[in-house]
Amino acid sequence: MGEPFENSEAWKKARMLTDEVYALCRREPLSKDFGLRDQLQRAAVSVMNNVAEGWESLHVAEKRQAYNVARRSCGEVRSMSYVLLDNKFVTDAEQQKLLTSCIQTGKLVSGLIRSLDNR
């Protein structure tokens, strides 16, 4: 058995992204917008869980699929950050921080996908 997914930089970064999203979602008025809050939290958790799922899979095709879902969920969080900004749930600085976290996480997940091409 290889390294546990908890040692993966992509998973660690996805965990930090999830924590950041949950912290924002605890604040009003976002905490009261159940639809947006729930979708944002689900997308963030999806990044983290799909990195773990891909990491644990023994089959390259399954790994690739899980990592691709993680990447897409990262894009979903990034897209929703603009909804947060446009509706004044976050400041410009908070949105930039969230965008940066999404981009960094996405790059790490892309690295996992690229690593599969070398197999």
N, CA, C and O atoms as CSV, one atom per row, in Angstrom:
chain,resi,resn,atom,element,x,y,z
A,1,MET,N,N,0.849,-1.195,0.000
A,1,MET,CA,C,0.000,0.000,0.000
A,1,MET,C,C,0.882,1.242,0.000
A,1,MET,O,O,1.895,1.290,0.697
A,2,GLY,N,N,0.498,2.235,-0.774
A,2,GLY,CA,C,1.281,3.469,-0.874
A,2,GLY,C,C,0.972,4.441,0.253
A,2,GLY,O,O,0.465,4.064,1.310
A,3,GLU,N,N,1.289,5.683,-0.003
A,3,GLU,CA,C,1.019,6.748,0.964
A,3,GLU,C,C,-0.491,6.894,1.179
A,3,GLU,O,O,-1.267,6.694,0.245
A,4,PRO,N,N,-0.916,7.242,2.400
A,4,PRO,CA,C,-2.348,7.510,2.611
A,4,PRO,C,C,-2.742,8.838,1.952
A,4,PRO,O,O,-1.915,9.740,1.815
A,5,PHE,N,N,-4.003,8.948,1.549
A,5,PHE,CA,C,-4.447,10.162,0.875
A,5,PHE,C,C,-4.260,11.401,1.751
A,5,PHE,O,O,-4.103,12.508,1.237
A,6,GLU,N,N,-4.276,11.214,3.079
A,6,GLU,CA,C,-4.084,12.350,3.985
A,6,GLU,C,C,-2.722,13.019,3.807
A,6,GLU,O,O,-2.544,14.172,4.200
A,7,ASN,N,N,-1.758,12.301,3.217
A,7,ASN,CA,C,-0.428,12.874,2.965
A,7,ASN,C,C,-0.357,13.602,1.624
A,7,ASN,O,O,0.632,14.278,1.338
A,8,SER,N,N,-1.392,13.471,0.806
A,8,SER,CA,C,-1.423,14.107,-0.511
A,8,SER,C,C,-1.580,15.616,-0.366
A,8,SER,O,O,-2.457,16.087,0.359
A,9,GLU,N,N,-0.729,16.374,-1.057
A,9,GLU,CA,C,-0.835,17.839,-1.025
A,9,GLU,C,C,-2.183,18.289,-1.579
A,9,GLU,O,O,-2.764,19.254,-1.084
A,10,ALA,N,N,-2.684,17.598,-2.600
A,10,ALA,CA,C,-3.977,17.969,-3.195
A,10,ALA,C,C,-5.103,17.796,-2.170
A,10,ALA,O,O,-5.987,18.647,-2.071
A,11,TRP,N,N,-5.072,16.703,-1.413
A,11,TRP,CA,C,-6.114,16.473,-0.418
A,11,TRP,C,C,-6.010,17.499,0.715
A,11,TRP,O,O,-7.023,18.027,1.175
A,12,LYS,N,N,-4.782,17.778,1.160
A,12,LYS,CA,C,-4.582,18.766,2.235
A,12,LYS,C,C,-5.122,20.131,1.815
A,12,LYS,O,O,-5.778,20.818,2.599
A,13,LYS,N,N,-4.838,20.515,0.568
A,13,LYS,CA,C,-5.294,21.807,0.058
A,13,LYS,C,C,-6.820,21.803,-0.079
A,13,LYS,O,O,-7.470,22.805,0.217
A,14,ALA,N,N,-7.391,20.688,-0.524
A,14,ALA,CA,C,-8.850,20.571,-0.646
A,14,ALA,C,C,-9.503,20.657,0.738
A,14,ALA,O,O,-10.585,21.226,0.882
A,15,ARG,N,N,-8.855,20.101,1.734
A,15,ARG,CA,C,-9.369,20.177,3.106
A,15,ARG,C,C,-9.379,21.627,3.583
A,15,ARG,O,O,-10.333,22.071,4.220
A,16,MET,N,N,-8.311,22.359,3.270
A,16,MET,CA,C,-8.241,23.777,3.642
A,16,MET,C,C,-9.314,24.586,2.907
A,16,MET,O,O,-9.927,25.482,3.488
A,17,LEU,N,N,-9.538,24.268,1.632
A,17,LEU,CA,C,-10.584,24.934,0.850
A,17,LEU,C,C,-11.951,24.680,1.496
A,17,LEU,O,O,-12.755,25.600,1.647
A,18,THR,N,N,-12.201,23.437,1.872
A,18,THR,CA,C,-13.464,23.072,2.512
A,18,THR,C,C,-13.647,23.834,3.819
A,18,THR,O,O,-14.737,24.326,4.110
A,19,ASP,N,N,-12.588,23.930,4.597
A,19,ASP,CA,C,-12.636,24.662,5.859
A,19,ASP,C,C,-12.959,26.136,5.620
A,19,ASP,O,O,-13.752,26.738,6.344
A,20,GLU,N,N,-12.330,26.703,4.592
A,20,GLU,CA,C,-12.564,28.104,4.236
A,20,GLU,C,C,-14.035,28.321,3.846
A,20,GLU,O,O,-14.663,29.288,4.276
A,21,VAL,N,N,-14.569,27.413,3.032
A,21,VAL,CA,C,-15.963,27.499,2.597
A,21,VAL,C,C,-16.902,27.385,3.799
A,21,VAL,O,O,-17.843,28.169,3.924
A,22,TYR,N,N,-16.659,26.431,4.669
A,22,TYR,CA,C,-17.524,26.261,5.842
A,22,TYR,C,C,-17.490,27.485,6.747
A,22,TYR,O,O,-18.517,27.872,7.303
A,23,ALA,N,N,-16.322,28.097,6.900
A,23,ALA,CA,C,-16.215,29.312,7.723
A,23,ALA,C,C,-17.073,30.435,7.126
A,23,ALA,O,O,-17.772,31.137,7.856
A,24,LEU,N,N,-17.019,30.600,5.812
A,24,LEU,CA,C,-17.843,31.622,5.153
A,24,LEU,C,C,-19.328,31.308,5.314
A,24,LEU,O,O,-20.140,32.209,5.521
A,25,CYS,N,N,-19.675,30.032,5.219
A,25,CYS,CA,C,-21.082,29.614,5.272
A,25,CYS,C,C,-21.700,29.750,6.661
A,25,CYS,O,O,-22.923,29.759,6.800
A,26,ARG,N,N,-20.862,29.853,7.684
A,26,ARG,CA,C,-21.379,30.032,9.046
A,26,ARG,C,C,-21.831,31.474,9.297
A,26,ARG,O,O,-22.570,31.748,10.243
A,27,ARG,N,N,-21.379,32.386,8.440
A,27,ARG,CA,C,-21.686,33.808,8.641
A,27,ARG,C,C,-23.020,34.196,8.004
A,27,ARG,O,O,-23.423,33.652,6.976
A,28,GLU,N,N,-23.685,35.143,8.641
A,28,GLU,CA,C,-24.885,35.712,8.019
A,28,GLU,C,C,-24.437,36.785,7.030
A,28,GLU,O,O,-23.415,37.430,7.267
A,29,PRO,N,N,-25.152,36.998,5.945
A,29,PRO,CA,C,-26.422,36.388,5.592
A,29,PRO,C,C,-26.292,35.055,4.828
A,29,PRO,O,O,-27.303,34.411,4.546
A,30,LEU,N,N,-25.067,34.638,4.492
A,30,LEU,CA,C,-24.911,33.403,3.716
A,30,LEU,C,C,-25.492,32.199,4.451
A,30,LEU,O,O,-26.061,31.302,3.828
A,31,SER,N,N,-25.348,32.180,5.771
A,31,SER,CA,C,-25.858,31.037,6.554
A,31,SER,C,C,-27.367,30.863,6.388
A,31,SER,O,O,-27.900,29.775,6.607
A,32,LYS,N,N,-28.047,31.933,6.005
A,32,LYS,CA,C,-29.514,31.886,5.835
A,32,LYS,C,C,-29.922,31.540,4.394
A,32,LYS,O,O,-31.083,31.214,4.145
A,33,ASP,N,N,-28.983,31.608,3.452
A,33,ASP,CA,C,-29.287,31.264,2.050
A,33,ASP,C,C,-29.004,29.770,1.887
A,33,ASP,O,O,-27.935,29.364,1.430
A,34,PHE,N,N,-29.996,28.967,2.277
A,34,PHE,CA,C,-29.789,27.522,2.391
A,34,PHE,C,C,-29.362,26.874,1.086
A,34,PHE,O,O,-28.479,26.017,1.082
A,35,GLY,N,N,-29.971,27.266,-0.016
A,35,GLY,CA,C,-29.653,26.668,-1.310
A,35,GLY,C,C,-28.209,26.898,-1.704
A,35,GLY,O,O,-27.486,25.956,-2.029
A,36,LEU,N,N,-27.790,28.156,-1.673
A,36,LEU,CA,C,-26.422,28.510,-2.063
A,36,LEU,C,C,-25.414,27.912,-1.086
A,36,LEU,O,O,-24.399,27.343,-1.488
A,37,ARG,N,N,-25.711,28.052,0.195
A,37,ARG,CA,C,-24.806,27.532,1.229
A,37,ARG,C,C,-24.587,26.029,1.064
A,37,ARG,O,O,-23.456,25.545,1.093
A,38,ASP,N,N,-25.695,25.301,0.891
A,38,ASP,CA,C,-25.591,23.842,0.778
A,38,ASP,C,C,-24.838,23.429,-0.482
A,38,ASP,O,O,-24.018,22.512,-0.445
A,39,GLN,N,N,-25.115,24.102,-1.595
A,39,GLN,CA,C,-24.434,23.759,-2.846
A,39,GLN,C,C,-22.937,24.059,-2.753
A,39,GLN,O,O,-22.107,23.285,-3.231
A,40,LEU,N,N,-22.608,25.178,-2.139
A,40,LEU,CA,C,-21.206,25.563,-1.962
A,40,LEU,C,C,-20.472,24.552,-1.078
A,40,LEU,O,O,-19.353,24.141,-1.384
A,41,GLN,N,N,-21.115,24.163,0.015
A,41,GLN,CA,C,-20.495,23.194,0.918
A,41,GLN,C,C,-20.349,21.827,0.245
A,41,GLN,O,O,-19.313,21.176,0.376
A,42,ARG,N,N,-21.384,21.398,-0.473
A,42,ARG,CA,C,-21.317,20.099,-1.167
A,42,ARG,C,C,-20.206,20.088,-2.208
A,42,ARG,O,O,-19.491,19.096,-2.342
A,43,ALA,N,N,-20.058,21.182,-2.943
A,43,ALA,CA,C,-19.015,21.250,-3.976
A,43,ALA,C,C,-17.622,21.186,-3.340
A,43,ALA,O,O,-16.740,20.489,-3.843
A,44,ALA,N,N,-17.428,21.911,-2.239
A,44,ALA,CA,C,-16.126,21.909,-1.564
A,44,ALA,C,C,-15.799,20.518,-1.018
A,44,ALA,O,O,-14.684,20.023,-1.186
A,45,VAL,N,N,-16.776,19.896,-0.365
A,45,VAL,CA,C,-16.572,18.545,0.177
A,45,VAL,C,C,-16.307,17.555,-0.960
A,45,VAL,O,O,-15.533,16.612,-0.795
A,46,SER,N,N,-16.945,17.766,-2.102
A,46,SER,CA,C,-16.744,16.903,-3.267
A,46,SER,C,C,-15.294,16.929,-3.743
A,46,SER,O,O,-14.756,15.900,-4.153
A,47,VAL,N,N,-14.663,18.094,-3.691
A,47,VAL,CA,C,-13.252,18.189,-4.088
A,47,VAL,C,C,-12.429,17.275,-3.193
A,47,VAL,O,O,-11.658,16.441,-3.669
A,48,MET,N,N,-12.605,17.444,-1.901
A,48,MET,CA,C,-11.845,16.690,-0.903
A,48,MET,C,C,-12.100,15.184,-1.011
A,48,MET,O,O,-11.162,14.388,-1.033
A,49,ASN,N,N,-13.370,14.808,-1.078
A,49,ASN,CA,C,-13.720,13.388,-1.110
A,49,ASN,C,C,-13.314,12.711,-2.412
A,49,ASN,O,O,-12.921,11.545,-2.403
A,50,ASN,N,N,-13.404,13.420,-3.522
A,50,ASN,CA,C,-13.021,12.805,-4.787
A,50,ASN,C,C,-11.512,12.657,-4.929
A,50,ASN,O,O,-11.045,11.733,-5.595
A,51,VAL,N,N,-10.750,13.542,-4.322
A,51,VAL,CA,C,-9.291,13.341,-4.283
A,51,VAL,C,C,-9.003,12.064,-3.493
A,51,VAL,O,O,-8.200,11.233,-3.918
A,52,ALA,N,N,-9.663,11.912,-2.339
A,52,ALA,CA,C,-9.467,10.717,-1.511
A,52,ALA,C,C,-9.903,9.462,-2.260
A,52,ALA,O,O,-9.209,8.445,-2.243
A,53,GLU,N,N,-11.062,9.544,-2.920
A,53,GLU,CA,C,-11.588,8.391,-3.645
A,53,GLU,C,C,-10.646,7.977,-4.783
A,53,GLU,O,O,-10.367,6.793,-4.967
A,54,GLY,N,N,-10.173,8.946,-5.526
A,54,GLY,CA,C,-9.241,8.651,-6.611
A,54,GLY,C,C,-7.944,8.056,-6.083
A,54,GLY,O,O,-7.409,7.096,-6.639
A,55,TRP,N,N,-7.456,8.636,-5.017
A,55,TRP,CA,C,-6.201,8.179,-4.399
A,55,TRP,C,C,-6.304,6.713,-3.993
A,55,TRP,O,O,-5.363,5.940,-4.174
A,56,GLU,N,N,-7.453,6.343,-3.444
A,56,GLU,CA,C,-7.656,4.992,-2.922
A,56,GLU,C,C,-7.972,3.963,-4.011
A,56,GLU,O,O,-7.850,2.760,-3.780
A,57,SER,N,N,-8.370,4.423,-5.173
A,57,SER,CA,C,-8.743,3.493,-6.237
A,57,SER,C,C,-7.522,2.780,-6.793
A,57,SER,O,O,-6.438,3.358,-6.881
A,58,LEU,N,N,-7.706,1.519,-7.167
A,58,LEU,CA,C,-6.615,0.725,-7.731
A,58,LEU,C,C,-6.570,0.830,-9.263
A,58,LEU,O,O,-5.574,0.463,-9.886
A,59,HIS,N,N,-7.647,1.328,-9.855
A,59,HIS,CA,C,-7.740,1.367,-11.318
A,59,HIS,C,C,-7.525,2.785,-11.841
A,59,HIS,O,O,-8.133,3.737,-11.351
A,60,VAL,N,N,-6.664,2.911,-12.828
A,60,VAL,CA,C,-6.307,4.218,-13.381
A,60,VAL,C,C,-7.537,4.964,-13.901
A,60,VAL,O,O,-7.665,6.168,-13.679
A,61,ALA,N,N,-8.441,4.266,-14.589
A,61,ALA,CA,C,-9.640,4.923,-15.133
A,61,ALA,C,C,-10.507,5.498,-14.017
A,61,ALA,O,O,-11.053,6.593,-14.148
A,62,GLU,N,N,-10.630,4.753,-12.919
A,62,GLU,CA,C,-11.423,5.237,-11.779
A,62,GLU,C,C,-10.732,6.417,-11.106
A,62,GLU,O,O,-11.382,7.386,-10.713
A,63,LYS,N,N,-9.408,6.327,-10.975
A,63,LYS,CA,C,-8.635,7.440,-10.408
A,63,LYS,C,C,-8.884,8.705,-11.222
A,63,LYS,O,O,-9.204,9.761,-10.677
A,64,ARG,N,N,-8.731,8.575,-12.547
A,64,ARG,CA,C,-8.891,9.720,-13.443
A,64,ARG,C,C,-10.295,10.321,-13.310
A,64,ARG,O,O,-10.451,11.541,-13.246
A,65,GLN,N,N,-11.303,9.461,-13.270
A,65,GLN,CA,C,-12.684,9.935,-13.160
A,65,GLN,C,C,-12.888,10.711,-11.849
A,65,GLN,O,O,-13.474,11.793,-11.855
A,66,ALA,N,N,-12.411,10.167,-10.743
A,66,ALA,CA,C,-12.577,10.837,-9.443
A,66,ALA,C,C,-11.828,12.165,-9.417
A,66,ALA,O,O,-12.354,13.163,-8.925
A,67,TYR,N,N,-10.605,12.184,-9.943
A,67,TYR,CA,C,-9.828,13.427,-9.969
A,67,TYR,C,C,-10.495,14.467,-10.873
A,67,TYR,O,O,-10.469,15.660,-10.570
A,68,ASN,N,N,-11.088,14.021,-11.975
A,68,ASN,CA,C,-11.805,14.948,-12.857
A,68,ASN,C,C,-13.029,15.538,-12.161
A,68,ASN,O,O,-13.328,16.720,-12.330
A,69,VAL,N,N,-13.738,14.722,-11.379
A,69,VAL,CA,C,-14.884,15.233,-10.613
A,69,VAL,C,C,-14.387,16.268,-9.596
A,69,VAL,O,O,-15.011,17.314,-9.415
A,70,ALA,N,N,-13.267,15.975,-8.939
A,70,ALA,CA,C,-12.685,16.912,-7.974
A,70,ALA,C,C,-12.358,18.241,-8.655
A,70,ALA,O,O,-12.636,19.310,-8.110
A,71,ARG,N,N,-11.774,18.168,-9.835
A,71,ARG,CA,C,-11.421,19.383,-10.578
A,71,ARG,C,C,-12.657,20.186,-10.968
A,71,ARG,O,O,-12.680,21.412,-10.859
A,72,ARG,N,N,-13.682,19.471,-11.424
A,72,ARG,CA,C,-14.931,20.153,-11.804
A,72,ARG,C,C,-15.593,20.804,-10.586
A,72,ARG,O,O,-16.121,21.912,-10.678
A,73,SER,N,N,-15.562,20.114,-9.456
A,73,SER,CA,C,-16.140,20.678,-8.232
A,73,SER,C,C,-15.373,21.918,-7.796
A,73,SER,O,O,-15.961,22.862,-7.267
A,74,CYS,N,N,-14.081,21.917,-8.014
A,74,CYS,CA,C,-13.240,23.086,-7.737
A,74,CYS,C,C,-13.719,24.274,-8.586
A,74,CYS,O,O,-13.830,25.399,-8.098
A,75,GLY,N,N,-13.996,23.998,-9.849
A,75,GLY,CA,C,-14.512,25.025,-10.749
A,75,GLY,C,C,-15.873,25.527,-10.295
A,75,GLY,O,O,-16.191,26.708,-10.438
A,76,GLU,N,N,-16.675,24.621,-9.745
A,76,GLU,CA,C,-18.004,24.997,-9.249
A,76,GLU,C,C,-17.877,25.961,-8.064
A,76,GLU,O,O,-18.603,26.953,-7.989
A,77,VAL,N,N,-16.962,25.672,-7.146
A,77,VAL,CA,C,-16.734,26.566,-6.002
A,77,VAL,C,C,-16.241,27.919,-6.518
A,77,VAL,O,O,-16.680,28.970,-6.049
A,78,ARG,N,N,-15.323,27.879,-7.489
A,78,ARG,CA,C,-14.795,29.116,-8.074
A,78,ARG,C,C,-15.919,29.953,-8.681
A,78,ARG,O,O,-15.988,31.162,-8.462
A,79,SER,N,N,-16.791,29.309,-9.439
A,79,SER,CA,C,-17.911,30.001,-10.066
A,79,SER,C,C,-18.847,30.602,-9.009
A,79,SER,O,O,-19.284,31.746,-9.134
A,80,MET,N,N,-19.143,29.825,-7.981
A,80,MET,CA,C,-20.042,30.321,-6.932
A,80,MET,C,C,-19.421,31.469,-6.138
A,80,MET,O,O,-20.140,32.259,-5.528
A,81,SER,N,N,-18.101,31.565,-6.143
A,81,SER,CA,C,-17.464,32.683,-5.434
A,81,SER,C,C,-17.915,34.019,-6.027
A,81,SER,O,O,-17.964,35.032,-5.328
A,82,TYR,N,N,-18.243,34.012,-7.319
A,82,TYR,CA,C,-18.736,35.242,-7.954
A,82,TYR,C,C,-20.161,35.545,-7.516
A,82,TYR,O,O,-20.535,36.713,-7.405
A,83,VAL,N,N,-20.963,34.516,-7.264
A,83,VAL,CA,C,-22.312,34.709,-6.721
A,83,VAL,C,C,-22.186,35.323,-5.332
A,83,VAL,O,O,-22.927,36.241,-4.980
A,84,LEU,N,N,-21.235,34.807,-4.540
A,84,LEU,CA,C,-21.002,35.349,-3.197
A,84,LEU,C,C,-20.618,36.824,-3.272
A,84,LEU,O,O,-21.127,37.646,-2.510
A,85,LEU,N,N,-19.725,37.147,-4.189
A,85,LEU,CA,C,-19.262,38.528,-4.351
A,85,LEU,C,C,-20.392,39.427,-4.836
A,85,LEU,O,O,-20.635,40.488,-4.262
A,86,ASP,N,N,-21.080,39.006,-5.888
A,86,ASP,CA,C,-22.133,39.827,-6.494
A,86,ASP,C,C,-23.279,40.096,-5.532
A,86,ASP,O,O,-23.953,41.120,-5.639
A,87,ASN,N,N,-23.504,39.187,-4.595
A,87,ASN,CA,C,-24.592,39.344,-3.628
A,87,ASN,C,C,-24.110,39.834,-2.266
A,87,ASN,O,O,-24.837,39.775,-1.274
A,88,LYS,N,N,-22.881,40.315,-2.240
A,88,LYS,CA,C,-22.297,40.942,-1.044
A,88,LYS,C,C,-22.206,40.011,0.165
A,88,LYS,O,O,-22.261,40.461,1.310
A,89,PHE,N,N,-22.064,38.697,-0.103
A,89,PHE,CA,C,-21.841,37.754,0.992
A,89,PHE,C,C,-20.375,37.776,1.429
A,89,PHE,O,O,-20.054,37.421,2.563
A,90,VAL,N,N,-19.492,38.194,0.527
A,90,VAL,CA,C,-18.052,38.277,0.820
A,90,VAL,C,C,-17.507,39.593,0.274
A,90,VAL,O,O,-18.095,40.206,-0.617
A,91,THR,N,N,-16.387,40.006,0.819
A,91,THR,CA,C,-15.686,41.194,0.318
A,91,THR,C,C,-14.848,40.781,-0.901
A,91,THR,O,O,-14.681,39.594,-1.181
A,92,ASP,N,N,-14.334,41.770,-1.607
A,92,ASP,CA,C,-13.439,41.493,-2.739
A,92,ASP,C,C,-12.247,40.652,-2.282
A,92,ASP,O,O,-11.854,39.700,-2.955
A,93,ALA,N,N,-11.675,41.015,-1.128
A,93,ALA,CA,C,-10.495,40.300,-0.612
A,93,ALA,C,C,-10.831,38.849,-0.266
A,93,ALA,O,O,-10.038,37.945,-0.531
A,94,GLU,N,N,-12.000,38.631,0.321
A,94,GLU,CA,C,-12.405,37.266,0.673
A,94,GLU,C,C,-12.647,36.424,-0.577
A,94,GLU,O,O,-12.308,35.241,-0.620
A,95,GLN,N,N,-13.236,37.052,-1.589
A,95,GLN,CA,C,-13.462,36.314,-2.831
A,95,GLN,C,C,-12.128,35.973,-3.494
A,95,GLN,O,O,-11.954,34.867,-4.007
A,96,GLN,N,N,-11.192,36.911,-3.484
A,96,GLN,CA,C,-9.863,36.658,-4.061
A,96,GLN,C,C,-9.162,35.509,-3.337
A,96,GLN,O,O,-8.522,34.667,-3.967
A,97,LYS,N,N,-9.289,35.483,-2.016
A,97,LYS,CA,C,-8.683,34.413,-1.215
A,97,LYS,C,C,-9.304,33.063,-1.597
A,97,LYS,O,O,-8.596,32.068,-1.746
A,98,LEU,N,N,-10.642,33.039,-1.755
A,98,LEU,CA,C,-11.344,31.811,-2.139
A,98,LEU,C,C,-10.929,31.379,-3.552
A,98,LEU,O,O,-10.684,30.199,-3.802
A,99,LEU,N,N,-10.855,32.343,-4.466
A,99,LEU,CA,C,-10.416,32.042,-5.835
A,99,LEU,C,C,-9.012,31.443,-5.837
A,99,LEU,O,O,-8.754,30.452,-6.520
A,100,THR,N,N,-8.114,32.043,-5.076
A,100,THR,CA,C,-6.730,31.556,-4.989
A,100,THR,C,C,-6.693,30.129,-4.460
A,100,THR,O,O,-5.960,29.289,-4.981
A,101,SER,N,N,-7.482,29.853,-3.426
A,101,SER,CA,C,-7.549,28.493,-2.869
A,101,SER,C,C,-8.054,27.504,-3.917
A,101,SER,O,O,-7.520,26.402,-4.047
A,102,CYS,N,N,-9.088,27.905,-4.666
A,102,CYS,CA,C,-9.640,27.038,-5.712
A,102,CYS,C,C,-8.609,26.766,-6.800
A,102,CYS,O,O,-8.444,25.628,-7.241
A,103,ILE,N,N,-7.920,27.812,-7.225
A,103,ILE,CA,C,-6.932,27.668,-8.298
A,103,ILE,C,C,-5.773,26.784,-7.849
A,103,ILE,O,O,-5.334,25.908,-8.594
A,104,GLN,N,N,-5.278,27.008,-6.642
A,104,GLN,CA,C,-4.174,26.193,-6.122
A,104,GLN,C,C,-4.590,24.736,-5.982
A,104,GLN,O,O,-3.832,23.835,-6.343
A,105,THR,N,N,-5.780,24.501,-5.466
A,105,THR,CA,C,-6.281,23.136,-5.317
A,105,THR,C,C,-6.436,22.487,-6.685
A,105,THR,O,O,-6.031,21.342,-6.886
A,106,GLY,N,N,-7.019,23.219,-7.618
A,106,GLY,CA,C,-7.207,22.713,-8.983
A,106,GLY,C,C,-5.895,22.326,-9.645
A,106,GLY,O,O,-5.820,21.316,-10.345
A,107,LYS,N,N,-4.857,23.133,-9.425
A,107,LYS,CA,C,-3.539,22.823,-10.003
A,107,LYS,C,C,-2.976,21.532,-9.416
A,107,LYS,O,O,-2.390,20.727,-10.140
A,108,LEU,N,N,-3.147,21.331,-8.122
A,108,LEU,CA,C,-2.662,20.104,-7.487
A,108,LEU,C,C,-3.430,18.890,-8.003
A,108,LEU,O,O,-2.842,17.834,-8.236
A,109,VAL,N,N,-4.736,19.039,-8.181
A,109,VAL,CA,C,-5.549,17.941,-8.718
A,109,VAL,C,C,-5.136,17.666,-10.166
A,109,VAL,O,O,-5.054,16.508,-10.573
A,110,SER,N,N,-4.879,18.709,-10.937
A,110,SER,CA,C,-4.401,18.534,-12.314
A,110,SER,C,C,-3.084,17.768,-12.339
A,110,SER,O,O,-2.840,16.960,-13.234
A,111,GLY,N,N,-2.247,18.028,-11.354
A,111,GLY,CA,C,-0.991,17.295,-11.237
A,111,GLY,C,C,-1.223,15.813,-11.012
A,111,GLY,O,O,-0.500,14.975,-11.552
A,112,LEU,N,N,-2.238,15.489,-10.211
A,112,LEU,CA,C,-2.587,14.076,-9.992
A,112,LEU,C,C,-3.056,13.449,-11.303
A,112,LEU,O,O,-2.701,12.312,-11.614
A,113,ILE,N,N,-3.846,14.188,-12.062
A,113,ILE,CA,C,-4.336,13.688,-13.351
A,113,ILE,C,C,-3.166,13.462,-14.303
A,113,ILE,O,O,-3.087,12.429,-14.968
A,114,ARG,N,N,-2.263,14.430,-14.361
A,114,ARG,CA,C,-1.076,14.309,-15.229
A,114,ARG,C,C,-0.209,13.126,-14.833
A,114,ARG,O,O,0.376,12.460,-15.687
A,115,SER,N,N,-0.130,12.872,-13.538
A,115,SER,CA,C,0.711,11.745,-13.062
A,115,SER,C,C,0.174,10.413,-13.582
A,115,SER,O,O,0.930,9.450,-13.714
A,116,LEU,N,N,-1.119,10.353,-13.876
A,116,LEU,CA,C,-1.703,9.112,-14.399
A,116,LEU,C,C,-1.279,8.870,-15.849
A,116,LEU,O,O,-1.238,7.729,-16.309
A,117,ASP,N,N,-0.967,9.948,-16.561
A,117,ASP,CA,C,-0.545,9.825,-17.964
A,117,ASP,C,C,0.824,9.146,-18.086
A,117,ASP,O,O,1.170,8.599,-19.133
A,118,ASN,N,N,1.584,9.193,-17.002
A,118,ASN,CA,C,2.934,8.625,-17.011
A,118,ASN,C,C,2.937,7.169,-16.590
A,118,ASN,O,O,3.999,6.569,-16.428
A,119,ARG,N,N,1.752,6.596,-16.410
A,119,ARG,CA,C,1.669,5.193,-15.958
A,119,ARG,C,C,1.567,4.252,-17.135
A,119,ARG,O,O,1.489,3.037,-16.949
